[in-house]
């Protein structure tokens, strides 16, 4: 297969420097796949028969980022003087893998096909020979032949993920490859080759050795880069991979939601993730994680939001998510069941009276803002909308969000306190009237905040000190 390509000038520069010294240079990896699929590569990885020490001599400004594996990061400047990093790796073969991921025996080789033969999938085992290629300028197009020893082009045409060589060997070598197969299939809209998928299921013990951090990263790529993350997640379920890091999600399989949902808990969670904005996809996937454990058997799942928050905190800590992300997702799940009652056309008098009975007061809106955090409200609304959009039987209407947004904006315009630091007094002021430092002082500040949430007019130093004295019996 011949294609016309446009290679950035700084990549051309690296290939010219290698060719000048008598070495081969190939463009490899995902960049070639992107070119074959008429996409634009995000990065450009090169492979060469030059050894690491030889590359360090060729590229004075370079860093050995993996000498054992033959990888050098060449630092080169383009015509505008901007420095770029280009990863260049010596042709190699690998064997004797440990910990489900790392080869203990790396041998540098001289043939590109041996190097391509160690790679994961056929469409990642293609190459373009840049050796001694003449370029007319930085932006010129060149017609090149795709070197494709393992049939990657055909698999792209068939929309198929297929392992290079013997699938069982590829997945025995690297346990992360099974997760990657599901992610790429989901990302590209491909199916996984039958023999390749069978090998994935047989190599689960190898996948189980991969670090939780690497699994987490591949899982998040699946969620954020896929048009429909549910495809990749369910492939992980079918392969036995989901059980390794997120068994709680499997508890929702075939758990019916008889009254308000058309899907079981598992599929509703996946469809909510599909519908959600990127910022809340993780929360969307996990928002009903506790429903199987709170199933009343009658379509009700009382307290699943609170229990779900506890479960999700354990799950995300186990998966090594950053603390800030853990707190944010837990908060969203804990509060995702909010309901804002509002009048609608066609309501009966009884329904209108019920709405009036449950209408939010200004203090209720303030408490909602305080509980969720003003910085998290938009994400909570996005989660609520995704939850509704994924369920054709929902009674929820987007107007609920619109009306609540207007109400919050109106309340925020008032002079009010939402957190202790917004009070017109401080802990030092309370010490000044005789309240001792310690738990009692913090308790009184919280009680004062509760008063101000009910009545913002109390947020003056004089009134707060007066109430503080009453609370402390001074």
VOPAGU-2260 file (C-alpha; in pm, 1 decimal, decimal comma):
REM VOPAGU-2260
SITE   aa  ch    i         X         Y         Z
SITE  UNK   A    0       0,0       0,0       0,0
SITE  UNK   A    1     133,5     341,3     -95,2
SITE  UNK   A    2      30,7     661,0      81,3
SITE  UNK   A    3     128,9    1024,9      67,5
SITE  UNK   A    4     263,6    1153,4     394,9
SITE  UNK   A    5     375,3    1481,1     540,8
SITE  UNK   A    6     635,9    1445,9     813,5
SITE  UNK   A    7     724,4    1737,7    1042,8
SITE  UNK   A    8    1055,4    1900,2     962,1
SITE  UNK   A    9    1206,0    1809,5    1300,9
SITE  UNK   A   10    1131,6    1437,3    1241,2
SITE  UNK   A   11    1289,9    1463,7     896,1
SITE  UNK   A   12    1595,8    1610,0    1065,0
SITE  UNK   A   13    1632,7    1306,4    1291,6
SITE  UNK   A   14    1598,3    1064,3     998,6
SITE  UNK   A   15    1858,5    1259,9     796,2
SITE  UNK   A   16    2106,4    1251,4    1084,7
SITE  UNK   A   17    2069,3     874,3    1123,1
SITE  UNK   A   18    2089,0     813,4     747,7
SITE  UNK   A   19    2399,3    1031,2     718,2
SITE  UNK   A   20    2578,3     802,2     964,9
SITE  UNK   A   21    2476,1     492,7     767,4
SITE  UNK   A   22    2187,6     374,1     985,5
SITE  UNK   A   23    1833,0     276,3     894,5
SITE  UNK   A   24    1540,4     481,1    1020,6
SITE  UNK   A   25    1172,9     381,2    1025,5
SITE  UNK   A   26     860,1     555,8    1142,8
SITE  UNK   A   27     675,1     300,7    1360,0
SITE  UNK   A   28     384,1     250,6    1597,4
SITE  UNK   A   29      62,6     445,3    1628,9
SITE  UNK   A   30     176,8     717,3    1388,0
SITE  UNK   A   31     176,9     470,5    1098,2
SITE  UNK   A   32    -163,6     337,5    1200,0
SITE  UNK   A   33    -298,6     693,5    1207,6
SITE  UNK   A   34    -156,2     763,3     861,8
SITE  UNK   A   35    -313,0     447,5     714,9
SITE  UNK   A   36    -647,1     547,7     872,1
SITE  UNK   A   37    -615,8     898,6     722,4
SITE  UNK   A   38    -559,0    1055,3    1060,9
SITE  UNK   A   39    -293,9    1293,7    1186,4
SITE  UNK   A   40     -34,2    1135,8    1416,7
SITE  UNK   A   41     -15,0    1278,8    1767,7
SITE  UNK   A   42     349,9    1184,1    1802,5
SITE  UNK   A   43     624,6    1030,2    1591,7
SITE  UNK   A   44     827,5     733,2    1717,8
SITE  UNK   A   45    1126,7     613,1    1519,8
SITE  UNK   A   46    1313,9     281,1    1515,1
SITE  UNK   A   47    1670,0     229,0    1396,8
SITE  UNK   A   48    1951,6     -26,3    1382,3
SITE  UNK   A   49    2181,0     225,2    1559,5
SITE  UNK   A   50    2272,4     120,8    1914,0
SITE  UNK   A   51    2193,5     354,8    2207,6
SITE  UNK   A   52    2556,0     467,0    2249,5
SITE  UNK   A   53    2577,3     541,6    1878,1
SITE  UNK   A   54    2256,7     747,3    1895,2
SITE  UNK   A   55    2389,1     948,5    2189,5
SITE  UNK   A   56    2690,1    1040,2    1972,5
SITE  UNK   A   57    2471,1    1130,2    1672,0
SITE  UNK   A   58    2236,8    1348,0    1880,1
SITE  UNK   A   59    2447,1    1564,5    2112,5
SITE  UNK   A   60    2128,6    1696,0    2272,6
SITE  UNK   A   61    1962,9    1371,1    2370,9
SITE  UNK   A   62    1863,5    1178,1    2681,3
SITE  UNK   A   63    1886,2     804,3    2737,2
SITE  UNK   A   64    1539,5     730,7    2876,6
SITE  UNK   A   65    1568,1     350,7    2863,6
SITE  UNK   A   66    1918,1     231,1    2787,5
SITE  UNK   A   67    1826,5    -131,1    2862,7
SITE  UNK   A   68    1545,2    -113,2    2609,6
SITE  UNK   A   69    1744,8      90,7    2357,3
SITE  UNK   A   70    1538,4     407,9    2380,1
SITE  UNK   A   71    1685,5     755,1    2337,1
SITE  UNK   A   72    1495,4    1083,9    2341,6
SITE  UNK   A   73    1647,8    1301,5    2071,0
SITE  UNK   A   74    1606,2    1674,9    2128,0
SITE  UNK   A   75    1600,7    1859,2    1794,6
SITE  UNK   A   76    1506,0    2207,8    1683,7
SITE  UNK   A   77    1274,4    2295,2    1397,6
SITE  UNK   A   78    1321,8    2586,2    1156,1
SITE  UNK   A   79    1167,4    2825,0    1407,7
SITE  UNK   A   80    1409,5    2727,0    1681,4
SITE  UNK   A   81    1152,1    2534,7    1886,3
SITE  UNK   A   82    1287,3    2219,4    2052,2
SITE  UNK   A   83    1100,8    1890,3    1999,6
SITE  UNK   A   84    1139,2    1547,5    2156,6
SITE  UNK   A   85    1157,1    1247,6    1923,6
SITE  UNK   A   86    1172,0     898,1    2071,4
SITE  UNK   A   87    1416,9     674,2    1883,2
SITE  UNK   A   88    1452,7     306,2    1974,3
SITE  UNK   A   89    1699,9      43,3    1859,7
SITE  UNK   A   90    1550,2    -259,1    1679,5
SITE  UNK   A   91    1509,9    -523,6    1947,9
SITE  UNK   A   92    1357,9    -855,9    2044,1
SITE  UNK   A   93    1232,5    -937,9    2394,3
SITE  UNK   A   94    1185,0   -1250,3    2605,6
SITE  UNK   A   95    1154,4   -1384,0    2962,2
SITE  UNK   A   96     885,5   -1146,3    3088,5
SITE  UNK   A   97     824,4   -1097,1    3462,3
SITE  UNK   A   98     547,1    -933,1    3664,9
SITE  UNK   A   99     316,2    -967,4    3366,5
SITE  UNK   A  100     484,5    -681,7    3187,8
SITE  UNK   A  101     865,2    -645,6    3182,2
SITE  UNK   A  102    1112,3    -843,7    2966,0
SITE  UNK   A  103    1428,8    -951,1    3148,1
SITE  UNK   A  104    1605,8   -1037,9    2824,2
SITE  UNK   A  105    1636,4    -766,7    2558,3
SITE  UNK   A  106    1842,6    -833,6    2249,2
SITE  UNK   A  107    1924,5    -565,2    1993,4
SITE  UNK   A  108    1871,0    -686,6    1636,7
SITE  UNK   A  109    1943,4    -558,0    1287,2
SITE  UNK   A  110    1615,7    -636,0    1107,9
SITE  UNK   A  111    1304,7    -419,8    1130,7
SITE  UNK   A  112    1074,8    -725,1    1097,2
SITE  UNK   A  113    1212,9    -880,3    1415,9
SITE  UNK   A  114    1143,7    -555,7    1596,0
SITE  UNK   A  115     789,7    -532,9    1458,7
SITE  UNK   A  116     729,4    -897,3    1553,9
SITE  UNK   A  117     750,5    -818,6    1926,6
SITE  UNK   A  118     471,3    -559,6    1908,5
SITE  UNK   A  119     113,2    -606,3    2027,1
SITE  UNK   A  120    -136,5    -572,5    1740,7
SITE  UNK   A  121     -97,5    -599,0    1365,9
SITE  UNK   A  122    -192,3    -236,9    1296,6
SITE  UNK   A  123      76,3    -128,1    1543,3
SITE  UNK   A  124     336,9    -344,5    1370,4
SITE  UNK   A  125     362,5    -144,5    1046,1
SITE  UNK   A  126     647,7      86,4     949,8
SITE  UNK   A  127     752,0     348,5     694,8
SITE  UNK   A  128    1113,7     351,7     578,1
SITE  UNK   A  129    1255,7     703,1     608,1
SITE  UNK   A  130    1616,2     596,1     541,1
SITE  UNK   A  131    1789,1     826,7     290,8
SITE  UNK   A  132    1458,1     984,7     199,2
SITE  UNK   A  133    1501,9    1317,0      24,8
SITE  UNK   A  134    1271,0    1598,6     128,7
SITE  UNK   A  135    1201,2    1904,4     -82,8
SITE  UNK   A  136    1105,0    2114,3     216,4
SITE  UNK   A  137     932,6    2113,9     550,1
SITE  UNK   A  138     578,4    2087,7     414,4
SITE  UNK   A  139     618,7    1864,3     109,6
SITE  UNK   A  140     422,3    1541,4      58,2
SITE  UNK   A  141     606,6    1217,6     -18,5
SITE  UNK   A  142     461,0     897,9    -154,0
SITE  UNK   A  143     582,7     605,9      55,1
SITE  UNK   A  144     522,2     233,1      83,4
SITE  UNK   A  145     375,7      99,0     407,8
SITE  UNK   A  146     586,5    -190,4     533,5
SITE  UNK   A  147     324,7    -432,2     667,8
SITE  UNK   A  148     463,4    -781,4     742,5
SITE  UNK   A  149     172,6    -889,8     966,6
SITE  UNK   A  150    -134,0    -773,6     775,8
SITE  UNK   A  151    -218,8    -460,5     971,2
SITE  UNK   A  152    -370,2    -283,8     669,0
SITE  UNK   A  153    -613,3    -569,8     608,2
SITE  UNK   A  154    -715,5    -571,8     976,1
SITE  UNK   A  155    -780,9    -198,7     961,8
SITE  UNK   A  156   -1002,0    -256,5     657,5
SITE  UNK   A  157   -1181,6    -535,2     845,4
SITE  UNK   A  158   -1199,9    -316,9    1159,8
SITE  UNK   A  159   -1040,3    -590,2    1361,9
SITE  UNK   A  160    -800,5    -597,2    1658,4
SITE  UNK   A  161    -566,3    -890,8    1602,4
SITE  UNK   A  162    -251,8    -982,2    1792,0
SITE  UNK   A  163      80,4   -1011,3    1613,0
SITE  UNK   A  164     191,5   -1369,1    1555,8
SITE  UNK   A  165      64,1   -1617,6    1813,9
SITE  UNK   A  166    -191,8   -1434,1    2033,6
SITE  UNK   A  167    -135,1   -1643,4    2345,0
SITE  UNK   A  168     234,6   -1552,6    2340,1
SITE  UNK   A  169     163,5   -1180,7    2303,5
SITE  UNK   A  170     -67,7   -1176,6    2607,3
SITE  UNK   A  171     163,6   -1394,3    2815,9
SITE  UNK   A  172     436,8   -1136,8    2755,7
SITE  UNK   A  173     244,3    -830,2    2870,3
SITE  UNK   A  174     -72,4    -838,4    3079,9
SITE  UNK   A  175    -161,5    -480,5    2993,5
SITE  UNK   A  176    -216,6    -576,5    2629,1
SITE  UNK   A  177    -555,8    -733,8    2709,0
SITE  UNK   A  178    -678,9    -406,8    2859,8
SITE  UNK   A  179    -531,6    -219,2    2564,1
SITE  UNK   A  180    -714,5    -445,0    2315,3
SITE  UNK   A  181   -1047,7    -356,9    2475,5
SITE  UNK   A  182    -960,7      12,2    2482,8
SITE  UNK   A  183    -851,0      28,6    2118,1
SITE  UNK   A  184   -1156,2    -169,3    2002,3
SITE  UNK   A  185   -1377,4      77,4    2189,1
SITE  UNK   A  186   -1183,4     380,3    2070,3
SITE  UNK   A  187   -1175,0     282,2    1700,8
SITE  UNK   A  188   -1506,3      97,9    1680,9
SITE  UNK   A  189   -1330,0    -230,3    1596,2
SITE  UNK   A  190   -1412,2    -590,3    1690,5
SITE  UNK   A  191   -1155,8    -815,0    1857,4
SITE  UNK   A  192   -1041,1   -1114,2    1651,8
SITE  UNK   A  193   -1183,9   -1440,0    1791,3
SITE  UNK   A  194    -847,3   -1609,9    1848,0
SITE  UNK   A  195    -706,6   -1292,3    2000,3
SITE  UNK   A  196   -1001,4   -1261,7    2240,1
SITE  UNK   A  197    -973,3   -1627,8    2341,7
SITE  UNK   A  198    -605,9   -1574,5    2423,8
SITE  UNK   A  199    -698,7   -1272,4    2636,9
SITE  UNK   A  200    -935,3   -1481,9    2848,1
SITE  UNK   A  201    -672,7   -1752,9    2891,2
SITE  UNK   A  202    -409,8   -1504,4    3010,4
SITE  UNK   A  203    -609,6   -1343,7    3293,0
SITE  UNK   A  204    -347,0   -1454,9    3552,7
SITE  UNK   A  205     -89,9   -1247,0    3363,2
SITE  UNK   A  206    -323,3    -946,2    3344,5
SITE  UNK   A  207    -377,5    -977,8    3720,6
SITE  UNK   A  208      -6,2    -904,0    3777,4
SITE  UNK   A  209     -22,2    -558,8    3615,4
SITE  UNK   A  210       0,5    -268,7    3860,4
SITE  UNK   A  211    -323,4     -98,1    3953,8
SITE  UNK   A  212    -185,1     235,4    3833,1
SITE  UNK   A  213    -132,4     102,8    3479,6
SITE  UNK   A  214    -475,9     -61,1    3474,2
SITE  UNK   A  215    -631,9     264,0    3597,6
SITE  UNK   A  216    -463,1     465,0    3323,8
SITE  UNK   A  217    -575,1     225,7    3048,3
SITE  UNK   A  218    -927,7     220,3    3191,7
SITE  UNK   A  219    -948,4     600,1    3195,8
SITE  UNK   A  220    -826,8     612,9    2834,9
SITE  UNK   A  221   -1112,7     375,9    2751,4
SITE  UNK   A  222   -1363,2     604,1    2921,7
SITE  UNK   A  223   -1233,7     934,1    2785,1
SITE  UNK   A  224   -1124,4     843,6    2432,0
SITE  UNK   A  225   -1411,9     618,7    2323,8
SITE  UNK   A  226   -1724,1     745,1    2147,1
SITE  UNK   A  227   -1908,8     480,9    2353,3
SITE  UNK   A  228   -1707,2     369,8    2658,2
SITE  UNK   A  229   -1965,1      98,5    2725,2
SITE  UNK   A  230   -1817,6    -104,7    2437,4
SITE  UNK   A  231   -1472,3    -122,1    2594,5
SITE  UNK   A  232   -1601,5    -171,4    2948,8
SITE  UNK   A  233   -1825,0    -460,5    2847,5
SITE  UNK   A  234   -1541,5    -619,2    2649,0
SITE  UNK   A  235   -1341,3    -609,0    2971,8
SITE  UNK   A  236   -1632,2    -778,4    3147,8
SITE  UNK   A  237   -1657,7   -1052,0    2883,8
SITE  UNK   A  238   -1282,0   -1112,2    2892,1
SITE  UNK   A  239   -1273,2   -1140,3    3271,5
SITE  UNK   A  240   -1066,7    -823,1    3313,4
SITE  UNK   A  241   -1328,8    -611,0    3491,2
SITE  UNK   A  242   -1335,1    -859,1    3778,3
SITE  UNK   A  243    -968,4    -780,5    3844,8
SITE  UNK   A  244   -1011,2    -413,1    3932,1
SITE  UNK   A  245   -1381,6    -321,5    3948,4
SITE  UNK   A  246   -1579,5    -627,0    4066,3
SITE  UNK   A  247   -1839,9    -403,6    4232,2
SITE  UNK   A  248   -1967,4    -296,3    3889,8
SITE  UNK   A  249   -2044,1    -659,6    3806,3
SITE  UNK   A  250   -2282,6    -679,9    4100,7
SITE  UNK   A  251   -2530,9    -477,2    3894,4
SITE  UNK   A  252   -2561,1    -739,1    3617,6
SITE  UNK   A  253   -2925,4    -852,9    3595,1
SITE  UNK   A  254   -3028,7    -643,6    3896,4
SITE  UNK   A  255   -3362,3    -509,9    3772,4
SITE  UNK   A  256   -3490,0    -157,9    3836,6
SITE  UNK   A  257   -3855,8    -242,8    3804,3
SITE  UNK   A  258   -4023,4      92,8    3851,9
SITE  UNK   A  259   -3819,0     365,2    3686,7
SITE  UNK   A  260   -3561,8     206,9    3452,1
SITE  UNK   A  261   -3561,0      -2,1    3135,5
SITE  UNK   A  262   -3209,2    -145,6    3193,2
SITE  UNK   A  263   -3054,7    -343,3    3474,6
SITE  UNK   A  264   -2818,7    -154,1    3706,3
SITE  UNK   A  265   -2507,2    -258,5    3513,1
SITE  UNK   A  266   -2627,0    -144,8    3170,8
SITE  UNK   A  267   -2784,8     172,2    3307,1
SITE  UNK   A  268   -2444,7     261,8    3457,1
SITE  UNK   A  269   -2267,6     199,8    3125,7
SITE  UNK   A  270   -2522,0     397,9    2925,4
SITE  UNK   A  271   -2499,2     686,2    3172,7
SITE  UNK   A  272   -2121,3     687,9    3121,1
SITE  UNK   A  273   -2180,5     697,6    2742,9
SITE  UNK   A  274   -2409,5     999,9    2781,0
SITE  UNK   A  275   -2198,3    1192,7    3028,2
SITE  UNK   A  276   -1965,6    1486,3    2972,3
SITE  UNK   A  277   -1597,4    1390,9    3003,5
SITE  UNK   A  278   -1566,7    1569,2    3338,0
SITE  UNK   A  279   -1820,7    1334,6    3500,0
SITE  UNK   A  280   -1780,7    1007,6    3305,7
SITE  UNK   A  281   -1618,7     829,6    3600,6
SITE  UNK   A  282   -1887,7     948,2    3841,9
SITE  UNK   A  283   -2154,2     853,7    3586,2
SITE  UNK   A  284   -2022,2     499,0    3560,7
SITE  UNK   A  285   -2016,6     456,4    3939,3
SITE  UNK   A  286   -2317,9     664,2    4045,9
SITE  UNK   A  287   -2543,0     360,3    4114,5
SITE  UNK   A  288   -2268,7     124,5    4232,8
SITE  UNK   A  289   -2450,1      57,9    4563,6
SITE  UNK   A  290   -2791,3     -26,4    4416,8
SITE  UNK   A  291   -2735,4    -404,8    4424,1
SITE  UNK   A  292   -2653,3    -380,8    4795,8
SITE  UNK   A  293   -2954,6    -162,9    4874,6
SITE  UNK   A  294   -3207,6    -346,4    4655,7
SITE  UNK   A  295   -3541,7    -366,2    4837,8
SITE  UNK   A  296   -3678,8    -603,1    4574,5
SITE  UNK   A  297   -3958,4    -363,3    4481,0
SITE  UNK   A  298   -3777,9    -117,4    4257,3
SITE  UNK   A  299   -3648,1      96,9    4544,4
SITE  UNK   A  300   -3283,7     134,3    4648,5
SITE  UNK   A  301   -3300,1     347,1    4961,7
SITE  UNK   A  302   -2970,3     505,4    5064,3
SITE  UNK   A  303   -2780,2     391,9    4755,7
SITE  UNK   A  304   -2634,1     741,4    4716,5
SITE  UNK   A  305   -2479,3     746,3    5065,3
SITE  UNK   A  306   -2357,5     386,3    5051,0
SITE  UNK   A  307   -2237,6     445,6    4695,9
SITE  UNK   A  308   -2020,5     735,2    4812,5
SITE  UNK   A  309   -1857,1     505,9    5068,9
SITE  UNK   A  310   -1801,3     228,6    4815,1
SITE  UNK   A  311   -1663,4     464,5    4551,8
SITE  UNK   A  312   -1413,9     610,1    4796,8
SITE  UNK   A  313   -1282,2     258,3    4861,9
SITE  UNK   A  314   -1276,8     175,8    4489,0
SITE  UNK   A  315   -1093,5     490,2    4380,5
SITE  UNK   A  316    -838,8     462,9    4660,9
SITE  UNK   A  317    -777,1     102,4    4561,0
SITE  UNK   A  318    -724,4     217,1    4201,1
SITE  UNK   A  319    -476,1     480,8    4318,2
SITE  UNK   A  320    -665,7     786,9    4196,7
SITE  UNK   A  321    -538,1    1127,0    4319,5
SITE  UNK   A  322    -696,5    1236,1    4647,9
SITE  UNK   A  323    -858,7    1543,6    4493,6
SITE  UNK   A  324   -1031,4    1331,8    4228,6
SITE  UNK   A  325   -1147,5    1082,6    4489,9
SITE  UNK   A  326   -1307,3    1361,7    4693,5
SITE  UNK   A  327   -1473,0    1518,4    4387,9
SITE  UNK   A  328   -1625,8    1196,2    4253,1
SITE  UNK   A  329   -1742,1    1086,6    4599,2
SITE  UNK   A  330   -1911,5    1422,9    4653,2
SITE  UNK   A  331   -2093,2    1400,9    4317,8
SITE  UNK   A  332   -2221,3    1052,0    4387,0
SITE  UNK   A  333   -2328,6    1137,3    4739,6
SITE  UNK   A  334   -2541,6    1425,7    4608,2
SITE  UNK   A  335   -2663,7    1294,4    4272,7
SITE  UNK   A  336   -3017,4    1216,3    4394,9
SITE  UNK   A  337   -3120,9    1579,1    4455,4
SITE  UNK   A  338   -3472,0    1676,3    4345,6
SITE  UNK   A  339   -3586,4    2031,9    4283,4
SITE  UNK   A  340   -3969,1    2050,8    4292,2
SITE  UNK   A  341   -4119,9    2298,3    4047,5
SITE  UNK   A  342   -4456,3    2389,3    3899,4
SITE  UNK   A  343   -4548,9    2255,8    3554,7
SITE  UNK   A  344   -4838,1    2319,5    3319,5
SITE  UNK   A  345   -5126,0    2076,3    3353,5
SITE  UNK   A  346   -5068,4    1994,0    3719,7
SITE  UNK   A  347   -5368,1    1914,5    3936,4
SITE  UNK   A  348   -5440,3    2126,2    4244,8
SITE  UNK   A  349   -5323,9    1840,1    4463,9
SITE  UNK   A  350   -4993,5    1820,4    4274,2
SITE  UNK   A  351   -4946,1    2197,4    4299,1
SITE  UNK   A  352   -5008,7    2187,7    4673,9
SITE  UNK   A  353   -4752,8    1908,3    4707,6
SITE  UNK   A  354   -4495,4    2117,3    4515,9
SITE  UNK   A  355   -4562,5    2419,1    4739,1
SITE  UNK   A  356   -4518,1    2198,1    5044,7
SITE  UNK   A  357   -4172,3    2083,5    4926,6
SITE  UNK   A  358   -4044,5    2403,6    4763,5
SITE  UNK   A  359   -3686,8    2495,1    4844,0
SITE  UNK   A  360   -3641,4    2797,0    5069,1
SITE  UNK   A  361   -3348,2    3031,2    5013,5
SITE  UNK   A  362   -3174,7    2866,9    5308,4
SITE  UNK   A  363   -3224,1    2525,3    5143,0
SITE  UNK   A  364   -3055,1    2658,1    4829,6
SITE  UNK   A  365   -2769,1    2794,2    5041,5
SITE  UNK   A  366   -2727,3    2459,5    5213,3
SITE  UNK   A  367   -2723,2    2287,2    4875,3
SITE  UNK   A  368   -2446,4    2521,3    4755,8
SITE  UNK   A  369   -2251,3    2469,7    5076,5
SITE  UNK   A  370   -2290,8    2092,2    5068,4
SITE  UNK   A  371   -2191,8    2049,9    4701,7
SITE  UNK   A  372   -1948,3    2341,2    4667,1
SITE  UNK   A  373   -2001,4    2610,5    4409,9
SITE  UNK   A  374   -1710,9    2469,9    4206,9
SITE  UNK   A  375   -1885,0    2130,2    4175,2
SITE  UNK   A  376   -2241,2    2234,8    4095,2
SITE  UNK   A  377   -2200,6    2234,9    3715,4
SITE  UNK   A  378   -2055,9    1883,5    3724,7
SITE  UNK   A  379   -2337,8    1764,1    3949,8
SITE  UNK   A  380   -2589,9    1899,3    3700,3
SITE  UNK   A  381   -2403,9    1724,9    3415,2
SITE  UNK   A  382   -2420,5    1398,3    3608,6
SITE  UNK   A  383   -2791,6    1442,1    3677,0
SITE  UNK   A  384   -2861,2    1509,9    3308,1
SITE  UNK   A  385   -2658,0    1208,0    3192,8
SITE  UNK   A  386   -2842,7     988,4    3443,0
SITE  UNK   A  387   -3174,7    1100,9    3295,0
SITE  UNK   A  388   -3068,9    1091,5    2928,7
SITE  UNK   A  389   -2959,9     729,6    2960,0
SITE  UNK   A  390   -3302,9     621,8    3083,1
SITE  UNK   A  391   -3602,3     649,1    2845,9
SITE  UNK   A  392   -3840,7     585,3    3138,8
SITE  UNK   A  393   -3722,9     878,0    3351,0
SITE  UNK   A  394   -3969,0    1131,1    3488,3
SITE  UNK   A  395   -3690,3    1388,2    3512,0
SITE  UNK   A  396   -3710,9    1698,6    3294,3
SITE  UNK   A  397   -3418,2    1930,1    3209,2
SITE  UNK   A  398   -3628,0    2227,9    3324,5
SITE  UNK   A  399   -3554,2    2115,2    3678,4
SITE  UNK   A  400   -3186,6    2199,0    3625,5
SITE  UNK   A  401   -3259,6    2527,8    3448,3
SITE  UNK   A  402   -3486,5    2651,7    3725,5
SITE  UNK   A  403   -3244,4    2549,3    3998,4
SITE  UNK   A  404   -2955,9    2721,1    3816,2
SITE  UNK   A  405   -3156,8    3045,3    3809,5
SITE  UNK   A  406   -3239,8    3007,3    4176,6
SITE  UNK   A  407   -2876,3    2950,6    4269,3
SITE  UNK   A  408   -2767,6    3256,1    4068,9
SITE  UNK   A  409   -3022,9    3470,1    4249,9
SITE  UNK   A  410   -2915,9    3345,5    4591,6
SITE  UNK   A  411   -2545,7    3391,1    4510,2
SITE  UNK   A  412   -2606,7    3757,3    4435,7
SITE  UNK   A  413   -2706,8    3812,7    4795,7
SITE  UNK   A  414   -2452,0    3896,6    5064,9
SITE  UNK   A  415   -2429,6    3563,7    5242,1
SITE  UNK   A  416   -2190,9    3312,5    5395,5
SITE  UNK   A  417   -2147,4    2964,4    5253,6
SITE  UNK   A  418   -1850,8    2844,7    5457,7
SITE  UNK   A  419   -1696,4    2927,7    5793,4
SITE  UNK   A  420   -1432,3    3151,1    5635,9
SITE  UNK   A  421   -1710,8    3369,0    5489,8
SITE  UNK   A  422   -1836,6    3461,1    5838,1
SITE  UNK   A  423   -1770,7    3816,9    5949,5
SITE  UNK   A  424   -1585,6    3686,7    6254,5
SITE  UNK   A  425   -1294,6    3450,8    6304,6
SITE  UNK   A  426   -1178,7    3208,2    6568,7
SITE  UNK   A  427    -962,6    3484,9    6716,7
SITE  UNK   A  428   -1275,0    3696,5    6768,5
SITE  UNK   A  429   -1430,6    3413,9    6967,6
SITE  UNK   A  430   -1114,8    3373,5    7175,6
SITE  UNK   A  431   -1138,1    3744,9    7245,6
SITE  UNK   A  432   -1477,1    3703,9    7417,8
SITE  UNK   A  433   -1354,0    3418,2    7636,2
SITE  UNK   A  434   -1414,5    3103,7    7433,1
SITE  UNK   A  435   -1122,1    2860,0    7467,7
SITE  UNK   A  436    -941,4    2721,0    7165,3
SITE  UNK   A  437   -1033,7    2364,2    7082,8
SITE  UNK   A  438   -1331,4    2153,3    6973,7
SITE  UNK   A  439   -1587,3    2386,6    7133,8
SITE  UNK   A  440   -1465,0    2683,4    6926,8
SITE  UNK   A  441   -1497,9    2488,7    6601,3
SITE  UNK   A  442   -1842,9    2365,4    6699,3
SITE  UNK   A  443   -1962,9    2718,3    6771,5
SITE  UNK   A  444   -1832,1    2846,2    6436,3
SITE  UNK   A  445   -2025,9    2570,5    6259,3
SITE  UNK   A  446   -2343,1    2653,4    6451,7
SITE  UNK   A  447   -2301,3    3020,6    6361,3
SITE  UNK   A  448   -2267,1    2923,3    5995,3
SITE  UNK   A  449   -2590,3    2724,2    6017,5
SITE  UNK   A  450   -2764,5    3034,7    6154,8
SITE  UNK   A  451   -2631,4    3250,1    5869,0
SITE  UNK   A  452   -2739,8    2995,3    5609,9
SITE  UNK   A  453   -3091,1    3030,2    5748,7
SITE  UNK   A  454   -3072,3    3408,8    5772,2
SITE  UNK   A  455   -2789,5    3592,6    5591,7
SITE  UNK   A  456   -2878,5    3912,6    5782,1
SITE  UNK   A  457   -2712,3    3757,1    6088,3
SITE  UNK   A  458   -2371,3    3773,9    5920,5
SITE  UNK   A  459   -2242,9    4081,7    6100,4
SITE  UNK   A  460   -1969,5    4079,9    6362,1
SITE  UNK   A  461   -2197,1    4226,4    6627,2
SITE  UNK   A  462   -2479,1    3973,3    6577,7
SITE  UNK   A  463   -2242,1    3678,4    6544,4
SITE  UNK   A  464   -2060,6    3763,3    6866,8
SITE  UNK   A  465   -2393,6    3803,9    7042,4
SITE  UNK   A  466   -2505,1    3457,8    6928,3
SITE  UNK   A  467   -2165,7    3309,2    7007,2
SITE  UNK   A  468   -2197,2    3422,3    7368,8
SITE  UNK   A  469   -2539,3    3256,0    7391,9
SITE  UNK   A  470   -2403,9    2932,5    7246,2
SITE  UNK   A  471   -2108,8    2934,7    7488,3
SITE  UNK   A  472   -2325,9    3039,4    7783,9
SITE  UNK   A  473   -2110,6    3345,6    7845,9
